[in-house]
Amino acid sequence: MTVTSVPSGRVAGAATGLRQGELLGLTVDRVDFLRRTIRVDRQLVTVSGQAPYLAPPKTPSSTRTIPAPQVGLDALAAHLAAFEPGPDGLVFTDDRGHAIRRPHIGHTWRKAA
């Protein structure tokens, strides 16, 4: 299942303001449903010819804890109820359970933005 084909991925991205790499690198352990926050301290990096990997954000100021609106949390909860987290607890994966590469969602991301 891809973030582009699941309305919850688009809603979560729009509601939280996460950047593309931050959303694709979001893991279950970074979402605090009780405190309604998301810890942003890494992003999914995709480089041609390499496996996707988690890395720190580009700048130190990009590391932050953000408030998560209820609509975003509801979307994430619905997604997690329907789909198992992927490797390393990734919330959004492709149909095979692998990390989603940016080129696979670029056209949809641009429309949503």
C-alpha positions in Angstrom: 0.0 0.0 0.0 1.4 3.4 -0.9 1.0 6.7 0.8 -0.4 8.0 -2.5 -3.2 5.4 -2.7 -4.3 5.7 0.9 -6.3 8.8 1.8 -4.9 8.6 5.4 -1.4 9.3 4.1 -2.5 12.5 2.3 -4.6 13.6 5.3 -1.7 12.9 7.7 0.7 14.8 5.6 -1.6 17.8 5.1 -2.7 17.9 8.8 0.8 17.7 10.2 2.8 19.7 7.7 5.5 17.0 7.5 7.8 17.2 4.6 7.8 14.4 2.1 10.9 12.6 3.5 9.7 13.1 7.1 6.3 11.5 6.3 7.9 8.6 4.4 10.4 8.1 7.3 7.7 8.3 10.0 7.9 5.3 12.4 5.3 4.2 14.9 7.6 5.0 17.8 7.7 8.7 16.8 3.9 9.2 17.1 2.6 9.9 20.6 -1.1 9.6 20.3 -1.7 10.4 24.0 0.3 13.7 23.9 -0.8 14.4 20.3 2.7 15.0 19.1 5.0 13.7 16.5 8.8 13.6 17.0 10.6 14.6 13.8 14.3 13.6 14.1 14.9 11.7 10.9 13.7 11.4 7.3 13.7 8.7 4.6 16.5 9.3 2.1 16.3 7.7 -1.3 19.3 7.8 -3.5 19.3 6.1 -6.9 21.1 2.7 -6.8 20.9 2.5 -3.0 18.4 1.1 -0.6 16.3 3.8 1.2 17.6 4.7 4.6 16.7 6.8 7.6 18.9 9.9 8.3 18.7 13.0 10.4 17.0 16.1 8.9 19.1 18.4 6.8 19.5 21.0 9.5 19.5 20.9 13.3 16.5 23.2 13.5 14.5 20.7 11.5 14.6 18.3 14.5 11.5 19.1 16.4 8.4 17.8 18.2 5.2 19.0 16.5 1.7 19.2 17.7 -0.5 16.7 15.8 -4.1 17.8 15.0 -6.7 15.2 15.8 -7.6 14.8 12.2 -3.9 13.8 11.4 -3.8 11.4 14.3 -7.1 9.8 13.3 -5.7 9.3 9.8 -2.6 7.7 11.2 -4.6 5.5 13.5 -6.9 4.4 10.7 -3.9 3.6 8.5 -2.2 1.6 11.2 -5.4 -0.3 12.0 -5.6 -1.3 8.3 -1.9 -1.9 7.5 1.0 -3.4 9.5 4.0 -1.1 10.0 6.9 -1.9 7.7 10.5 -2.5 8.4 11.9 -0.4 11.3 8.3 0.5 12.2 7.7 2.6 9.0 4.1 3.8 9.0 3.9 4.0 5.2 5.2 1.3 2.9 4.6 0.0 -0.6 2.6 -3.2 -1.4 5.6 -5.4 -0.5 6.2 -3.7 2.9 9.2 -1.8 1.7 10.0 1.9 2.2 8.4 4.1 -0.4 10.8 5.9 -2.7 10.1 9.6 -3.4 9.9 9.3 -7.2 6.9 6.9 -6.8 4.9 9.7 -5.1 6.2 12.9 -6.6 3.3 13.6 -8.9 0.7 13.1 -6.2 2.7 15.1 -3.7 3.0 18.1 -6.0 -0.8 18.0 -6.6 -1.5 17.9 -2.9 1.0 20.7 -2.1 
